[in-house]
Amino acid sequence: MNKKLAVIFPGIGYHVDKPLLYYSIRLAKQYGYDIKCVDYGELPAGIKGDAGKMYEAYEQALSRVTEILSDIDFASFSHVLFISKSIGTAVAASYDANEQIGANHIYYTPVEASFQAIGTRGIVFHGTADDWARTLVIKEECAKRKLPLYLTEKANHSMETGNVFRDLEILKEIMEKAEKYIRAL
């Protein structure tokens, strides 16, 4: 049994065709993973800075993902990898915990609330200019869980700085670290 599955959990405005997820999907395919992308349907607008709306969006997304993935026999796969972005990190971690899958995780720019569910398996990427999560909180939460944390100075929630060539370098660095993690699984 050497079937592998990667499930992709996007962010609200960060879909699977955006660089971090697009290239992560390509990497996972390169290493023999079947790919399953989830979507959340229509989520509440204006969630940034509104804990109530954020939780509502998370609950709705988790419910939809639970429905979408209900027909997958995760036990039939030798490796399960969850690749998630932003609010998707909370959804992926919660789904994994609820269903007791034991997936490995690549967490791109988790929101602070994600750490209510994030466990001890995976790697985390965060930009120090991310206005959705404070760097100090991300550092502390990763340290508690002994999760490798890759910080990118001056990068925002999309892991970008505004300088195209620097952003391409950042993307390459992130994909190299993601590949190393995937290769070691």
C-alpha positions as CSV (number, residue, x, y, z in Angstrom):
1,M,0.0,0.0,0.0
2,N,1.8,3.1,-1.2
3,K,-1.1,5.4,-2.1
4,K,-0.6,9.0,-1.0
5,L,-3.2,11.8,-0.7
6,A,-2.7,15.5,-0.3
7,V,-5.7,17.6,0.6
8,I,-5.5,21.3,-0.1
9,F,-7.3,23.7,2.2
10,P,-7.3,27.2,0.7
11,G,-7.7,30.5,2.4
12,I,-10.7,32.7,1.9
13,G,-9.2,34.9,-0.8
14,Y,-6.2,32.6,-1.5
15,H,-7.4,29.9,-3.8
16,V,-5.5,26.9,-5.2
17,D,-4.4,28.8,-8.3
18,K,-2.4,31.3,-6.1
19,P,1.4,30.7,-6.0
20,L,1.9,28.9,-2.6
21,L,-0.9,26.4,-3.2
22,Y,-0.4,26.0,-6.9
23,Y,3.3,25.1,-6.5
24,S,2.6,23.0,-3.5
25,I,0.1,20.9,-5.5
26,R,2.7,20.5,-8.2
27,L,5.3,19.4,-5.6
28,A,2.9,16.9,-4.0
29,K,2.1,15.4,-7.5
30,Q,5.8,15.2,-8.2
31,Y,6.1,13.0,-5.1
32,G,3.2,10.7,-6.2
33,Y,0.3,12.2,-4.2
34,D,-3.2,12.2,-5.4
35,I,-4.7,15.7,-4.9
36,K,-8.1,16.6,-3.4
37,C,-8.9,20.3,-3.2
38,V,-11.7,21.5,-1.0
39,D,-13.7,24.6,-1.1
40,Y,-15.9,26.3,1.5
41,G,-18.8,27.7,-0.4
42,E,-19.9,31.2,0.3
43,L,-18.4,32.4,3.5
44,P,-19.2,35.6,5.5
45,A,-17.6,38.8,4.3
46,G,-15.6,41.2,6.4
47,I,-14.2,38.7,8.8
48,K,-10.8,40.4,9.4
49,G,-10.7,41.7,12.9
50,D,-14.2,40.3,13.7
51,A,-13.7,37.2,15.9
52,G,-17.4,36.3,15.7
53,K,-17.5,36.4,11.9
54,M,-14.1,34.6,11.8
55,Y,-15.5,31.8,13.9
56,E,-18.7,31.6,11.8
57,A,-16.6,31.3,8.7
58,Y,-14.4,28.6,10.3
59,E,-17.5,26.6,11.4
60,Q,-19.1,26.8,8.0
61,A,-15.9,25.8,6.3
62,L,-15.3,22.9,8.6
63,S,-18.9,21.7,8.1
64,R,-18.5,21.8,4.3
65,V,-15.1,20.1,4.4
66,T,-16.5,17.3,6.6
67,E,-19.2,16.8,4.0
68,I,-16.8,16.9,1.0
69,L,-14.3,14.5,2.5
70,S,-16.8,12.1,4.0
71,D,-16.4,9.5,1.2
72,I,-12.6,9.3,1.5
73,D,-11.1,6.3,3.3
74,F,-8.1,7.9,4.7
75,A,-6.9,4.6,6.1
76,S,-6.4,3.3,2.6
77,F,-3.5,5.8,2.1
78,S,0.0,5.2,3.3
79,H,0.6,9.0,3.5
80,V,-1.9,11.8,4.1
81,L,-0.7,15.4,3.7
82,F,-2.8,18.4,4.5
83,I,-1.6,21.6,2.8
84,S,-3.4,24.7,4.2
85,K,-3.5,28.5,3.9
86,S,-4.8,31.1,6.4
87,I,-8.2,30.1,7.8
88,G,-7.7,26.7,6.0
89,T,-5.0,26.0,8.6
90,A,-7.7,26.0,11.3
91,V,-10.0,23.9,9.2
92,A,-7.3,21.4,8.3
93,A,-6.1,21.0,11.8
94,S,-9.6,20.7,13.2
95,Y,-10.7,18.2,10.6
96,D,-7.6,16.1,11.2
97,A,-8.2,16.1,15.0
98,N,-11.9,15.4,14.7
99,E,-11.4,12.5,12.3
100,Q,-8.2,11.3,13.9
101,I,-6.4,11.0,10.6
102,G,-2.9,11.7,11.8
103,A,-2.0,13.7,8.7
104,N,1.2,15.6,8.2
105,H,0.7,19.3,7.6
106,I,2.2,22.2,5.7
107,Y,0.7,25.4,7.3
108,Y,0.9,28.5,5.3
109,T,0.3,31.7,7.3
110,P,-1.9,30.4,10.0
111,V,-4.2,32.8,11.7
112,E,-3.7,32.9,15.5
113,A,-7.0,31.1,16.2
114,S,-5.7,28.1,14.2
115,F,-3.5,27.1,17.1
116,Q,-6.6,26.1,19.1
117,A,-6.5,23.0,16.8
118,I,-3.0,22.8,15.4
119,G,-1.2,19.8,16.8
120,T,2.5,18.7,16.7
121,R,2.9,17.4,13.2
122,G,3.9,19.7,10.4
123,I,5.8,22.8,9.4
124,V,4.7,26.5,9.6
125,F,5.4,29.5,7.3
126,H,4.8,33.0,8.5
127,G,5.7,36.5,7.3
128,T,6.7,39.1,9.9
129,A,4.5,41.7,8.1
130,D,1.4,39.5,8.2
131,D,-1.4,41.7,9.6
132,W,-3.7,38.6,10.3
133,A,-1.4,37.1,12.9
134,R,1.2,38.5,15.3
135,T,4.7,37.1,14.8
136,L,5.3,36.7,18.6
137,V,2.1,34.6,19.0
138,I,3.1,32.4,16.0
139,K,6.6,31.9,17.5
140,E,5.2,31.0,20.9
141,E,2.6,28.6,19.6
142,C,5.1,26.8,17.3
143,A,7.6,26.6,20.1
144,K,5.0,25.0,22.4
145,R,4.3,22.3,19.8
146,K,7.9,22.0,18.7
147,L,6.8,22.8,15.1
148,P,9.5,24.0,12.7
149,L,8.7,27.7,11.9
150,Y,10.0,29.4,8.8
151,L,9.8,33.2,9.2
152,T,10.1,35.5,6.2
153,E,11.1,39.1,7.1
154,K,8.7,41.8,5.8
155,A,6.4,39.3,4.1
156,N,2.7,39.8,4.3
157,H,-0.2,37.3,4.7
158,S,0.4,36.1,1.1
159,M,4.2,35.7,1.8
160,E,4.9,38.7,-0.4
161,T,6.8,41.9,0.1
162,G,5.7,44.0,-2.9
163,N,9.1,43.5,-4.7
164,V,8.4,41.0,-7.5
165,F,11.9,39.5,-7.6
166,R,12.2,39.2,-3.8
167,D,8.7,37.6,-3.9
168,L,9.9,35.0,-6.4
169,E,13.0,34.3,-4.2
170,I,10.7,33.9,-1.2
171,L,8.4,31.5,-3.1
172,K,11.4,29.4,-4.2
173,E,12.8,29.3,-0.6
174,I,9.3,28.2,0.7
175,M,8.9,25.5,-2.0
176,E,12.4,24.2,-1.3
177,K,11.5,23.8,2.4
178,A,8.1,22.3,1.6
179,E,9.8,19.8,-0.8
180,K,12.3,18.8,1.9
181,Y,9.4,18.2,4.3
182,I,7.4,16.2,1.7
183,R,10.5,14.2,0.7
184,A,11.1,13.2,4.3
185,L,7.6,11.8,4.9
